[in-house]
Amino acid sequence: MARKTKRKTKRKLAHPKLPMQRQLNLQHEGTHFDLRPIFERLNERYFRRRLRGYKVTWGRRRKHRPREQFIFGTIQEEDRVIRINPALDQPFVPPWFLRYVLYHEMLHSVVPDKTLPGGRRRVHTEEFSRRERKFPGYLRARRWEEENLARFLR
Ligand SMILES: [Zn+2]
């Protein structure tokens, strides 16, 4: 049972600050999904085009699937790069799920983080969750995530 609780997405670790060296080779076009038009539509519909100068790209492919933790996406605000896990570029992934993943990352750029007592940073604040739940299809996406997470893990 311990294993089951561990096999969850750890969203608080989903936004590491990555070093600059991964700037090269930014690719938004995957085999099944092109991230750019998805980003543009979300930006227009939910953010009044507030996200400017962002690059959106598939992340680097890994040799192995992770064992316990799958990171769907990350955002680096200082460089304005949103990276989506290339494991999502597969035909079994519904487009509406990918939209949700992108929306989640984009939301980070408009909802400020909070610093907790002790200096820890909290990115998924109450305000963040409130706005995230307003995304149409949020519940469907979370359910799909839960039901399909094992396909992304080893
Ligand atoms: Zn997040």
Residues whose N, C-alpha, C, O or C-beta is under 5 A from the ligand:
A	BS01	ZN	R11 A14
